[in-house]
């Protein structure tokens, strides 16, 4: 990869003194647009952050009034969610809040295999055959014009809470709460679905004179924020900071049992624990089965029930991993046999046997490996082809897909991911059109993969104290990536393959002072390990194993020490 080295930056003395610790902390804050003492304190310490009031969200006042009317008059409310973790947790947030406030409430989460995302009129009609006065959506509904019109025509009001991009024409709902109505730099602007649901719950609890009760939902919010890969700034970062603390102390029996099975220690839980251990298990339910039981799983006080459901999630996740590996291998075989695909701007593959629930995961792997947008389609005989798209930096995949709307039965998403459906007869035409659209978007742009480097350290500096100090910049994620550090002029002096099928390797590096450190190279798969003196880029964290705590270094990239370095100015993030 081409390394993007940071230029030297001058940090004001007051900011450096206020932040303290390793100089990299203040320098990183400056480069990310956090330039004042007050902003830095709010970034590092949630106690110093002033949360935005729910009322900042346009439409929330009307939404609260309509929901409150249903609660006071004992009218049945239906919460309509989605099957990914953001939707699962958003649904649980609203169901929990409404139950707590005395509402007559039930929920509906679409089954991926039969309904896909959104609100299908056929499923809605079935729900309306039972008593319902108000529908409150979460993480969905912003493009559900037909369904909302159907509900309203049957005397059922609809309140939409969603975070997806606004369509050209909005549903005629009773109220719409969506952060995309806000100014781009508003602190609530990056909320995922669970964040919007939380702000509605916050407003409802405040109306009931029980404002502090909403804090009991923060553990759910943390799960949804990380799983939805939300941008970590403003209120989203604040809620994740609070939510991680709440999750470490969660009293939810289901999550406690799931963490045991996943090998997650509550006291050291962080955003990586969610992203790599908890969220995949929750997502497996929505990908391979029916996610509606998740509300029971996340709210039950029955330990036996919690253990049974946690075991089911563990089993589904194991099945999901096996299926992903199988589809990935099949897709790579197809690409080897069809070199034309790899000469195009985008990859589009379809197969009648690929499970629709897991192709998004595989599409993401392929996009990272081949550095181009990927669309994978499940096309069972006699049915619509349903697909998932994943993109690369610089390509807004939903906009590219939108150029082919005349071929599609439906689509939706955001810059980096999308879903779509179409007649299998149109797949070839769609492939050609998508390649043209992606080529137009990427015209003249660098396609060479790059690695942003944040600073250099000597091997002797890599202590638990340093890692703990740098961790103050977390939680990490989009908008606040983890630091990539460089150890310069080192040499690989040993290696040991590890893991299933020896896909990973543990490398030992040594500097001129004979100081050594172990570095884990995930998904190594037998790649060439550089010889001679190199600069090694890595991330640093903490590893706990068999009661021993040590610094964990993860391989990012390596280059010859004498290689020319490309230096660019880091683009500052939006200030808080």
KOLFI-769714 format. One record per residue (C-alpha): residue number from 1; residue in one letter; chain; x, y, z. Coordinates in steps of 0.25 Angstrom, whole numbers, plus 5000, padded with zeros to 4 digits. Layout:
BEGIN
<NUM; a; A; <X; Y; Z>>,
...
END
This chain:
BEGIN
<1; x; A; <5000; 5000; 5000>>,
<2; x; A; <5004; 5014; 4998>>,
<3; x; A; <5006; 5020; 5012>>,
<4; x; A; <5001; 5034; 5015>>,
<5; x; A; <5010; 5040; 5026>>,
<6; x; A; <5005; 5051; 5035>>,
<7; x; A; <5012; 5065; 5033>>,
<8; x; A; <5018; 5071; 5046>>,
<9; x; A; <5007; 5079; 5053>>,
<10; x; A; <5008; 5089; 5064>>,
<11; x; A; <4999; 5087; 5076>>,
<12; x; A; <4996; 5099; 5085>>,
<13; x; A; <5002; 5098; 5098>>,
<14; x; A; <4989; 5099; 5106>>,
<15; x; A; <4983; 5088; 5097>>,
<16; x; A; <4995; 5079; 5100>>,
<17; x; A; <4995; 5081; 5115>>,
<18; x; A; <4980; 5079; 5116>>,
<19; x; A; <4981; 5066; 5108>>,
<20; x; A; <4993; 5061; 5115>>,
<21; x; A; <4999; 5047; 5112>>,
<22; x; A; <5007; 5043; 5100>>,
<23; x; A; <5009; 5054; 5089>>,
<24; x; A; <5002; 5046; 5079>>,
<25; x; A; <4988; 5048; 5086>>,
<26; x; A; <4988; 5063; 5085>>,
<27; x; A; <4994; 5062; 5071>>,
<28; x; A; <4983; 5053; 5066>>,
<29; x; A; <4972; 5061; 5072>>,
<30; x; A; <4978; 5073; 5064>>,
<31; x; A; <4978; 5066; 5051>>,
<32; x; A; <4964; 5061; 5053>>,
<33; x; A; <4959; 5075; 5055>>,
<34; x; A; <4958; 5075; 5070>>,
<35; x; A; <4966; 5088; 5072>>,
<36; x; A; <4961; 5094; 5085>>,
<37; x; A; <4962; 5090; 5100>>,
<38; x; A; <4947; 5089; 5102>>,
<39; x; A; <4945; 5081; 5089>>,
<40; x; A; <4957; 5071; 5093>>,
<41; x; A; <4951; 5070; 5107>>,
<42; x; A; <4937; 5066; 5101>>,
<43; x; A; <4944; 5057; 5092>>,
<44; x; A; <4951; 5049; 5102>>,
<45; x; A; <4942; 5050; 5114>>,
<46; x; A; <4927; 5048; 5112>>,
<47; x; A; <4924; 5055; 5125>>,
<48; x; A; <4929; 5068; 5118>>,
<49; x; A; <4920; 5066; 5106>>,
<50; x; A; <4907; 5073; 5106>>,
<51; x; A; <4896; 5064; 5099>>,
<52; x; A; <4887; 5070; 5089>>,
<53; x; A; <4872; 5070; 5093>>,
<54; x; A; <4863; 5061; 5086>>,
<55; x; A; <4855; 5073; 5081>>,
<56; x; A; <4866; 5077; 5072>>,
<57; x; A; <4861; 5065; 5063>>,
<58; x; A; <4851; 5071; 5053>>,
<59; x; A; <4837; 5064; 5055>>,
<60; x; A; <4840; 5058; 5069>>,
<61; x; A; <4830; 5067; 5076>>,
<62; x; A; <4819; 5062; 5067>>,
<63; x; A; <4824; 5048; 5068>>,
<64; x; A; <4824; 5048; 5084>>,
<65; x; A; <4810; 5055; 5084>>,
<66; x; A; <4804; 5043; 5075>>,
<67; x; A; <4811; 5032; 5083>>,
<68; x; A; <4806; 5038; 5096>>,
<69; x; A; <4792; 5039; 5091>>,
<70; x; A; <4792; 5024; 5088>>,
<71; x; A; <4798; 5021; 5102>>,
<72; x; A; <4788; 5030; 5110>>,
<73; x; A; <4776; 5024; 5102>>,
<74; x; A; <4781; 5009; 5103>>,
<75; x; A; <4782; 5008; 5088>>,
<76; x; A; <4790; 4997; 5082>>,
<77; x; A; <4804; 5001; 5076>>,
<78; x; A; <4812; 4993; 5067>>,
<79; x; A; <4827; 4995; 5066>>,
<80; x; A; <4832; 4991; 5052>>,
<81; x; A; <4847; 4989; 5052>>,
<82; x; A; <4858; 4982; 5043>>,
<83; x; A; <4866; 4969; 5044>>,
<84; x; A; <4880; 4974; 5046>>,
<85; x; A; <4886; 4978; 5059>>,
<86; x; A; <4883; 4993; 5058>>,
<87; x; A; <4869; 4989; 5055>>,
<88; x; A; <4868; 4979; 5066>>,
<89; x; A; <4873; 4988; 5076>>,
<90; x; A; <4865; 5000; 5072>>,
<91; x; A; <4852; 4991; 5072>>,
<92; x; A; <4856; 4986; 5086>>,
<93; x; A; <4859; 5001; 5091>>,
<94; x; A; <4845; 5005; 5087>>,
<95; x; A; <4837; 4993; 5091>>,
<96; x; A; <4844; 4994; 5105>>,
<97; x; A; <4841; 5008; 5106>>,
<98; x; A; <4827; 5007; 5102>>,
<99; x; A; <4824; 4995; 5111>>,
<100; x; A; <4831; 5003; 5123>>,
<101; x; A; <4821; 5014; 5120>>,
<102; x; A; <4809; 5005; 5120>>,
<103; x; A; <4806; 5004; 5105>>,
<104; x; A; <4799; 4992; 5099>>,
<105; x; A; <4811; 4989; 5089>>,
<106; x; A; <4816; 4978; 5080>>,
<107; x; A; <4826; 4977; 5070>>,
<108; x; A; <4829; 4972; 5056>>,
<109; x; A; <4843; 4970; 5050>>,
<110; x; A; <4842; 4965; 5035>>,
<111; x; A; <4848; 4951; 5032>>,
<112; x; A; <4859; 4953; 5022>>,
<113; x; A; <4856; 4941; 5014>>,
<114; x; A; <4841; 4944; 5011>>,
<115; x; A; <4840; 4959; 5013>>,
<116; x; A; <4854; 4966; 5011>>,
<117; x; A; <4856; 4980; 5017>>,
<118; x; A; <4845; 4990; 5019>>,
<119; x; A; <4830; 4989; 5020>>,
<120; x; A; <4823; 4980; 5010>>,
<121; x; A; <4809; 4982; 5008>>,
<122; x; A; <4806; 4968; 5009>>,
<123; x; A; <4812; 4966; 5023>>,
<124; x; A; <4806; 4980; 5027>>,
<125; x; A; <4792; 4975; 5023>>,
<126; x; A; <4794; 4962; 5032>>,
<127; x; A; <4798; 4971; 5044>>,
<128; x; A; <4786; 4980; 5042>>,
<129; x; A; <4777; 4969; 5043>>,
<130; x; A; <4780; 4969; 5057>>,
<131; x; A; <4777; 4981; 5066>>,
<132; x; A; <4786; 4993; 5064>>,
<133; x; A; <4784; 5008; 5065>>,
<134; x; A; <4798; 5013; 5062>>,
<135; x; A; <4811; 5008; 5055>>,
<136; x; A; <4824; 5013; 5060>>,
<137; x; A; <4836; 5009; 5051>>,
<138; x; A; <4850; 5009; 5054>>,
<139; x; A; <4862; 5007; 5045>>,
<140; x; A; <4853; 5006; 5034>>,
<141; x; A; <4841; 5013; 5027>>,
<142; x; A; <4847; 5026; 5020>>,
<143; x; A; <4844; 5020; 5006>>,
<144; x; A; <4831; 5012; 5010>>,
<145; x; A; <4821; 5021; 5002>>,
<146; x; A; <4812; 5010; 4998>>,
<147; x; A; <4811; 5003; 5012>>,
<148; x; A; <4809; 5016; 5019>>,
<149; x; A; <4798; 5020; 5010>>,
<150; x; A; <4792; 5006; 5012>>,
<151; x; A; <4792; 5007; 5027>>,
<152; x; A; <4787; 5022; 5027>>,
<153; x; A; <4775; 5017; 5018>>,
<154; x; A; <4772; 5007; 5028>>,
<155; x; A; <4771; 5017; 5039>>,
<156; x; A; <4785; 5014; 5045>>,
<157; x; A; <4794; 5025; 5047>>,
<158; x; A; <4809; 5023; 5045>>,
<159; x; A; <4821; 5030; 5052>>,
<160; x; A; <4834; 5028; 5044>>,
<161; x; A; <4848; 5028; 5051>>,
<162; x; A; <4859; 5024; 5042>>,
<163; x; A; <4873; 5029; 5038>>,
<164; x; A; <4874; 5025; 5024>>,
<165; x; A; <4876; 5035; 5013>>,
<166; x; A; <4863; 5043; 5009>>,
<167; x; A; <4857; 5039; 4996>>,
<168; x; A; <4852; 5049; 4986>>,
<169; x; A; <4837; 5047; 4991>>,
<170; x; A; <4834; 5045; 5006>>,
<171; x; A; <4823; 5036; 5011>>,
<172; x; A; <4811; 5044; 5016>>,
<173; x; A; <4813; 5039; 5031>>,
<174; x; A; <4807; 5045; 5043>>,
<175; x; A; <4822; 5049; 5047>>,
<176; x; A; <4836; 5046; 5041>>,
<177; x; A; <4848; 5047; 5050>>,
<178; x; A; <4861; 5045; 5042>>,
<179; x; A; <4875; 5052; 5045>>,
<180; x; A; <4876; 5055; 5030>>,
<181; x; A; <4867; 5067; 5032>>,
<182; x; A; <4878; 5073; 5041>>,
<183; x; A; <4889; 5082; 5036>>,
<184; x; A; <4901; 5074; 5032>>,
<185; x; A; <4910; 5078; 5044>>,
<186; x; A; <4899; 5075; 5055>>,
<187; x; A; <4903; 5066; 5066>>,
<188; x; A; <4891; 5057; 5064>>,
<189; x; A; <4894; 5056; 5049>>,
<190; x; A; <4901; 5043; 5049>>,
<191; x; A; <4891; 5035; 5058>>,
<192; x; A; <4888; 5021; 5053>>,
<193; x; A; <4874; 5015; 5055>>,
<194; x; A; <4876; 5011; 5069>>,
<195; x; A; <4881; 5025; 5072>>,
<196; x; A; <4868; 5031; 5067>>,
<197; x; A; <4860; 5021; 5074>>,
<198; x; A; <4867; 5025; 5087>>,
<199; x; A; <4865; 5040; 5085>>,
<200; x; A; <4850; 5037; 5084>>,
<201; x; A; <4850; 5028; 5096>>,
<202; x; A; <4858; 5040; 5103>>,
<203; x; A; <4847; 5050; 5099>>,
<204; x; A; <4836; 5040; 5104>>,
<205; x; A; <4842; 5037; 5117>>,
<206; x; A; <4844; 5052; 5119>>,
<207; x; A; <4829; 5055; 5117>>,
<208; x; A; <4826; 5044; 5127>>,
<209; x; A; <4835; 5051; 5137>>,
<210; x; A; <4845; 5039; 5137>>,
<211; x; A; <4856; 5045; 5129>>,
<212; x; A; <4867; 5037; 5136>>,
<213; x; A; <4860; 5023; 5132>>,
<214; x; A; <4865; 5024; 5118>>,
<215; x; A; <4880; 5022; 5122>>,
<216; x; A; <4876; 5007; 5124>>,
<217; x; A; <4875; 5006; 5109>>,
<218; x; A; <4890; 5010; 5106>>,
<219; x; A; <4895; 4996; 5105>>,
<220; x; A; <4886; 4993; 5094>>,
<221; x; A; <4890; 5007; 5087>>,
<222; x; A; <4905; 5003; 5087>>,
<223; x; A; <4902; 4990; 5080>>,
<224; x; A; <4894; 4996; 5069>>,
<225; x; A; <4904; 5008; 5067>>,
<226; x; A; <4916; 4998; 5065>>,
<227; x; A; <4909; 4988; 5057>>,
<228; x; A; <4903; 4999; 5048>>,
<229; x; A; <4917; 5004; 5046>>,
<230; x; A; <4912; 5018; 5049>>,
<231; x; A; <4922; 5030; 5048>>,
<232; x; A; <4928; 5033; 5062>>,
<233; x; A; <4926; 5048; 5064>>,
<234; x; A; <4917; 5057; 5072>>,
<235; x; A; <4905; 5050; 5079>>,
<236; x; A; <4908; 5036; 5073>>,
<237; x; A; <4922; 5036; 5079>>,
<238; x; A; <4916; 5041; 5093>>,
<239; x; A; <4905; 5030; 5093>>,
<240; x; A; <4915; 5019; 5089>>,
<241; x; A; <4925; 5024; 5101>>,
<242; x; A; <4913; 5023; 5110>>,
<243; x; A; <4907; 5010; 5104>>,
<244; x; A; <4921; 5003; 5105>>,
<245; x; A; <4921; 5005; 5120>>,
<246; x; A; <4907; 5001; 5121>>,
<247; x; A; <4909; 4988; 5113>>,
<248; x; A; <4921; 4984; 5122>>,
<249; x; A; <4911; 4985; 5134>>,
<250; x; A; <4899; 4980; 5126>>,
<251; x; A; <4888; 4972; 5134>>,
<252; x; A; <4882; 4966; 5122>>,
<253; x; A; <4883; 4951; 5124>>,
<254; x; A; <4883; 4948; 5109>>,
<255; x; A; <4895; 4957; 5107>>,
<256; x; A; <4902; 4951; 5119>>,
<257; x; A; <4900; 4937; 5113>>,
<258; x; A; <4904; 4941; 5099>>,
<259; x; A; <4917; 4948; 5104>>,
<260; x; A; <4921; 4935; 5112>>,
<261; x; A; <4919; 4927; 5099>>,
<262; x; A; <4927; 4937; 5091>>,
<263; x; A; <4938; 4938; 5101>>,
<264; x; A; <4936; 4952; 5103>>,
<265; x; A; <4940; 4958; 5117>>,
<266; x; A; <4930; 4968; 5121>>,
<267; x; A; <4941; 4977; 5129>>,
<268; x; A; <4950; 4978; 5116>>,
<269; x; A; <4938; 4979; 5106>>,
<270; x; A; <4941; 4989; 5095>>,
<271; x; A; <4936; 4993; 5081>>,
<272; x; A; <4944; 4981; 5075>>,
<273; x; A; <4937; 4972; 5085>>,
<274; x; A; <4924; 4976; 5079>>,
<275; x; A; <4928; 4977; 5064>>,
<276; x; A; <4935; 4963; 5064>>,
<277; x; A; <4928; 4955; 5075>>,
<278; x; A; <4915; 4960; 5079>>,
<279; x; A; <4909; 4966; 5066>>,
<280; x; A; <4912; 4955; 5057>>,
<281; x; A; <4904; 4945; 5066>>,
<282; x; A; <4892; 4955; 5067>>,
<283; x; A; <4893; 4957; 5052>>,
<284; x; A; <4893; 4942; 5049>>,
<285; x; A; <4878; 4941; 5054>>,
<286; x; A; <4874; 4952; 5044>>,
<287; x; A; <4882; 4946; 5033>>,
<288; x; A; <4878; 4931; 5034>>,
<289; x; A; <4865; 4931; 5042>>,
<290; x; A; <4854; 4940; 5048>>,
<291; x; A; <4859; 4952; 5057>>,
<292; x; A; <4846; 4954; 5064>>,
<293; x; A; <4851; 4946; 5077>>,
<294; x; A; <4862; 4956; 5079>>,
<295; x; A; <4853; 4965; 5087>>,
<296; x; A; <4850; 4954; 5096>>,
<297; x; A; <4865; 4950; 5097>>,
<298; x; A; <4869; 4964; 5100>>,
<299; x; A; <4859; 4966; 5111>>,
<300; x; A; <4856; 4953; 5117>>,
<301; x; A; <4858; 4951; 5132>>,
<302; x; A; <4857; 4936; 5131>>,
<303; x; A; <4871; 4930; 5131>>,
<304; x; A; <4867; 4917; 5125>>,
<305; x; A; <4861; 4924; 5113>>,
<306; x; A; <4873; 4933; 5112>>,
<307; x; A; <4883; 4921; 5111>>,
<308; x; A; <4874; 4914; 5101>>,
<309; x; A; <4874; 4926; 5092>>,
<310; x; A; <4888; 4929; 5093>>,
<311; x; A; <4892; 4915; 5089>>,
<312; x; A; <4883; 4916; 5077>>,
<313; x; A; <4890; 4929; 5073>>,
<314; x; A; <4904; 4922; 5075>>,
<315; x; A; <4899; 4911; 5066>>,
<316; x; A; <4894; 4920; 5055>>,
<317; x; A; <4907; 4928; 5056>>,
<318; x; A; <4915; 4915; 5053>>,
<319; x; A; <4906; 4912; 5042>>,
<320; x; A; <4907; 4926; 5036>>,
<321; x; A; <4922; 4925; 5036>>,
<322; x; A; <4923; 4912; 5029>>,
<323; x; A; <4913; 4917; 5018>>,
<324; x; A; <4921; 4930; 5016>>,
<325; x; A; <4934; 4922; 5014>>,
<326; x; A; <4927; 4913; 5004>>,
<327; x; A; <4921; 4925; 4996>>,
<328; x; A; <4934; 4932; 4996>>,
<329; x; A; <4941; 4920; 4991>>,
<330; x; A; <4931; 4919; 4980>>,
<331; x; A; <4931; 4933; 4976>>,
<332; x; A; <4946; 4933; 4975>>,
<333; x; A; <4946; 4921; 4966>>,
<334; x; A; <4936; 4928; 4957>>,
<335; x; A; <4945; 4940; 4956>>,
<336; x; A; <4957; 4932; 4953>>,
<337; x; A; <4949; 4926; 4941>>,
<338; x; A; <4944; 4939; 4937>>,
<339; x; A; <4955; 4949; 4936>>,
<340; x; A; <4947; 4959; 4929>>,
<341; x; A; <4940; 4962; 4943>>,
<342; x; A; <4953; 4966; 4949>>,
<343; x; A; <4956; 4976; 4937>>,
<344; x; A; <4943; 4983; 4940>>,
<345; x; A; <4940; 4995; 4950>>,
<346; x; A; <4931; 4986; 4958>>,
<347; x; A; <4928; 4971; 4960>>,
<348; x; A; <4914; 4965; 4959>>,
<349; x; A; <4912; 4951; 4961>>,
<350; x; A; <4899; 4943; 4963>>,
<351; x; A; <4896; 4928; 4967>>,
<352; x; A; <4883; 4921; 4970>>,
<353; x; A; <4888; 4914; 4982>>,
<354; x; A; <4895; 4926; 4990>>,
<355; x; A; <4887; 4929; 5002>>,
<356; x; A; <4882; 4943; 5002>>,
<357; x; A; <4885; 4945; 5017>>,
<358; x; A; <4900; 4944; 5016>>,
<359; x; A; <4904; 4949; 5002>>,
<360; x; A; <4906; 4963; 5008>>,
<361; x; A; <4917; 4958; 5017>>,
<362; x; A; <4924; 4951; 5005>>,
<363; x; A; <4922; 4963; 4996>>,
<364; x; A; <4930; 4972; 5007>>,
<365; x; A; <4941; 4962; 5007>>,
<366; x; A; <4942; 4962; 4992>>,
<367; x; A; <4942; 4977; 4991>>,
<368; x; A; <4953; 4978; 5001>>,
<369; x; A; <4961; 4968; 4994>>,
<370; x; A; <4959; 4972; 4979>>,
<371; x; A; <4958; 4987; 4982>>,
<372; x; A; <4945; 4990; 4974>>,
<373; x; A; <4930; 4990; 4977>>,
<374; x; A; <4924; 4976; 4978>>,
<375; x; A; <4909; 4972; 4976>>,
<376; x; A; <4906; 4958; 4979>>,
<377; x; A; <4892; 4952; 4975>>,
<378; x; A; <4884; 4941; 4980>>,
<379; x; A; <4875; 4936; 4968>>,
<380; x; A; <4866; 4924; 4972>>,
<381; x; A; <4859; 4919; 4959>>,
<382; x; A; <4845; 4925; 4957>>,
<383; x; A; <4848; 4937; 4967>>,
<384; x; A; <4854; 4951; 4967>>,
<385; x; A; <4869; 4952; 4969>>,
<386; x; A; <4872; 4959; 4982>>,
<387; x; A; <4886; 4964; 4984>>,
<388; x; A; <4895; 4972; 4994>>,
<389; x; A; <4905; 4982; 4989>>,
<390; x; A; <4918; 4986; 4996>>,
<391; x; A; <4927; 4998; 4991>>,
<392; x; A; <4941; 5004; 4992>>,
<393; x; A; <4945; 5018; 4996>>,
<394; x; A; <4941; 5028; 4985>>,
<395; x; A; <4929; 5020; 4980>>,
<396; x; A; <4915; 5023; 4985>>,
<397; x; A; <4909; 5010; 4982>>,
<398; x; A; <4895; 5014; 4984>>,
<399; x; A; <4896; 5025; 4974>>,
<400; x; A; <4903; 5016; 4964>>,
<401; x; A; <4892; 5006; 4965>>,
<402; x; A; <4881; 5017; 4964>>,
<403; x; A; <4886; 5019; 4950>>,
<404; x; A; <4880; 5005; 4946>>,
<405; x; A; <4867; 5007; 4953>>,
<406; x; A; <4859; 5004; 4941>>,
<407; x; A; <4864; 4990; 4942>>,
<408; x; A; <4861; 4988; 4957>>,
<409; x; A; <4849; 4984; 4965>>,
<410; x; A; <4855; 4992; 4977>>,
<411; x; A; <4868; 4997; 4983>>,
<412; x; A; <4873; 5005; 4995>>,
<413; x; A; <4885; 5007; 5004>>,
<414; x; A; <4896; 5017; 5006>>,
<415; x; A; <4910; 5021; 5000>>,
<416; x; A; <4917; 5008; 5004>>,
<417; x; A; <4906; 4997; 5004>>,
<418; x; A; <4893; 4995; 4997>>,
<419; x; A; <4882; 4984; 4995>>,
<420; x; A; <4874; 4982; 4982>>,
<421; x; A; <4865; 4973; 4975>>,
<422; x; A; <4862; 4970; 4960>>,
<423; x; A; <4858; 4960; 4950>>,
<424; x; A; <4869; 4950; 4947>>,
<425; x; A; <4867; 4953; 4932>>,
<426; x; A; <4873; 4967; 4935>>,
<427; x; A; <4885; 4963; 4942>>,
<428; x; A; <4895; 4964; 4930>>,
<429; x; A; <4889; 4978; 4926>>,
<430; x; A; <4890; 4982; 4940>>,
<431; x; A; <4905; 4977; 4941>>,
<432; x; A; <4908; 4986; 4928>>,
<433; x; A; <4901; 4998; 4933>>,
<434; x; A; <4907; 4997; 4947>>,
<435; x; A; <4921; 4996; 4942>>,
<436; x; A; <4918; 5009; 4933>>,
<437; x; A; <4913; 5016; 4946>>,
<438; x; A; <4924; 5012; 4955>>,
<439; x; A; <4935; 5016; 4944>>,
<440; x; A; <4929; 5029; 4943>>,
<441; x; A; <4929; 5032; 4958>>,
<442; x; A; <4944; 5027; 4959>>,
<443; x; A; <4949; 5034; 4947>>,
<444; x; A; <4962; 5040; 4949>>,
<445; x; A; <4963; 5036; 4964>>,
<446; x; A; <4974; 5028; 4970>>,
<447; x; A; <4971; 5013; 4972>>,
<448; x; A; <4984; 5010; 4978>>,
<449; x; A; <4981; 5005; 4993>>,
<450; x; A; <4986; 5014; 5003>>,
<451; x; A; <4989; 5013; 5018>>,
<452; x; A; <4988; 5025; 5027>>,
<453; x; A; <5000; 5025; 5037>>,
<454; x; A; <4998; 5033; 5050>>,
<455; x; A; <5012; 5033; 5056>>,
<456; x; A; <5025; 5025; 5059>>,
<457; x; A; <5029; 5018; 5072>>,
<458; x; A; <5041; 5010; 5076>>,
<459; x; A; <5039; 4996; 5080>>,
<460; x; A; <5043; 4999; 5095>>,
<461; x; A; <5031; 5009; 5096>>,
<462; x; A; <5021; 4999; 5093>>,
<463; x; A; <5016; 4996; 5107>>,
<464; x; A; <5003; 4994; 5114>>,
<465; x; A; <5003; 5008; 5119>>,
<466; x; A; <5005; 5014; 5105>>,
<467; x; A; <4994; 5005; 5099>>,
<468; x; A; <4985; 5009; 5111>>,
<469; x; A; <4988; 5024; 5109>>,
<470; x; A; <4985; 5024; 5094>>,
<471; x; A; <4972; 5016; 5096>>,
<472; x; A; <4967; 5029; 5102>>,
<473; x; A; <4965; 5033; 5087>>,
<474; x; A; <4955; 5022; 5086>>,
<475; x; A; <4944; 5016; 5084>>,
<476; x; A; <4949; 5015; 5069>>,
<477; x; A; <4942; 5014; 5056>>,
<478; x; A; <4938; 5022; 5044>>,
<479; x; A; <4941; 5036; 5046>>,
<480; x; A; <4951; 5033; 5057>>,
<481; x; A; <4960; 5021; 5052>>,
<482; x; A; <4969; 5014; 5061>>,
<483; x; A; <4984; 5018; 5061>>,
<484; x; A; <4993; 5012; 5051>>,
<485; x; A; <5007; 5013; 5057>>,
<486; x; A; <5021; 5010; 5050>>,
<487; x; A; <5033; 5003; 5056>>,
<488; x; A; <5044; 5007; 5047>>,
<489; x; A; <5057; 5000; 5043>>,
<490; x; A; <5053; 4986; 5048>>,
<491; x; A; <5055; 4972; 5043>>,
<492; x; A; <5046; 4959; 5043>>,
<493; x; A; <5054; 4949; 5051>>,
<494; x; A; <5043; 4938; 5053>>,
<495; x; A; <5029; 4933; 5049>>,
<496; x; A; <5019; 4923; 5054>>,
<497; x; A; <5006; 4920; 5046>>,
<498; x; A; <4994; 4919; 5055>>,
<499; x; A; <4979; 4917; 5054>>,
<500; x; A; <4970; 4908; 5046>>,
<501; x; A; <4977; 4904; 5033>>,
<502; x; A; <4989; 4913; 5038>>,
<503; x; A; <4982; 4925; 5031>>,
<504; x; A; <4989; 4934; 5041>>,
<505; x; A; <5003; 4936; 5045>>,
<506; x; A; <5011; 4941; 5058>>,
<507; x; A; <5023; 4949; 5053>>,
<508; x; A; <5035; 4953; 5062>>,
<509; x; A; <5041; 4966; 5059>>,
<510; x; A; <5054; 4972; 5064>>,
<511; x; A; <5060; 4986; 5064>>,
<512; x; A; <5075; 4990; 5064>>,
<513; x; A; <5075; 4990; 5079>>,
<514; x; A; <5071; 4975; 5079>>,
<515; x; A; <5058; 4978; 5085>>,
<516; x; A; <5047; 4968; 5080>>,
<517; x; A; <5032; 4968; 5079>>,
<518; x; A; <5022; 4959; 5073>>,
<519; x; A; <5012; 4963; 5063>>,
<520; x; A; <5000; 4956; 5058>>,
<521; x; A; <4997; 4956; 5043>>,
<522; x; A; <4982; 4952; 5042>>,
<523; x; A; <4978; 4946; 5029>>,
<524; x; A; <4992; 4944; 5025>>,
<525; x; A; <4989; 4932; 5016>>,
<526; x; A; <5003; 4929; 5013>>,
<527; x; A; <5007; 4943; 5007>>,
<528; x; A; <5021; 4946; 5005>>,
<529; x; A; <5028; 4952; 5018>>,
<530; x; A; <5038; 4963; 5015>>,
<531; x; A; <5053; 4960; 5017>>,
<532; x; A; <5063; 4970; 5021>>,
<533; x; A; <5061; 4984; 5029>>,
<534; x; A; <5047; 4989; 5028>>,
<535; x; A; <5037; 4999; 5033>>,
<536; x; A; <5025; 4992; 5039>>,
<537; x; A; <5012; 4998; 5041>>,
<538; x; A; <5003; 4992; 5052>>,
<539; x; A; <4992; 4995; 5061>>,
<540; x; A; <4994; 4993; 5076>>,
<541; x; A; <4984; 4987; 5086>>,
<542; x; A; <4983; 4978; 5099>>,
<543; x; A; <4982; 4963; 5099>>,
<544; x; A; <4977; 4955; 5111>>,
<545; x; A; <4980; 4940; 5110>>,
<546; x; A; <4980; 4930; 5122>>,
<547; x; A; <4981; 4941; 5132>>,
<548; x; A; <4993; 4948; 5125>>,
<549; x; A; <4991; 4963; 5120>>,
<550; x; A; <5001; 4967; 5109>>,
<551; x; A; <5002; 4977; 5097>>,
<552; x; A; <4996; 4972; 5084>>,
<553; x; A; <5002; 4977; 5071>>,
<554; x; A; <4994; 4974; 5058>>,
<555; x; A; <5001; 4975; 5045>>,
<556; x; A; <4996; 4985; 5035>>,
<557; x; A; <5007; 4986; 5024>>,
<558; x; A; <5022; 4987; 5023>>,
<559; x; A; <5032; 4993; 5013>>,
<560; x; A; <5047; 4994; 5011>>,
<561; x; A; <5053; 5004; 5021>>,
<562; x; A; <5059; 5012; 5010>>,
<563; x; A; <5046; 5013; 5002>>,
<564; x; A; <5042; 5027; 4998>>,
<565; x; A; <5030; 5032; 5007>>,
<566; x; A; <5019; 5039; 5001>>,
<567; x; A; <5015; 5051; 5010>>,
<568; x; A; <5001; 5057; 5010>>,
<569; x; A; <4993; 5066; 5019>>,
<570; x; A; <4983; 5059; 5027>>,
<571; x; A; <4969; 5064; 5025>>,
<572; x; A; <4963; 5069; 5038>>,
<573; x; A; <4950; 5063; 5042>>,
<574; x; A; <4938; 5072; 5046>>,
<575; x; A; <4940; 5078; 5059>>,
<576; x; A; <4931; 5075; 5071>>,
END
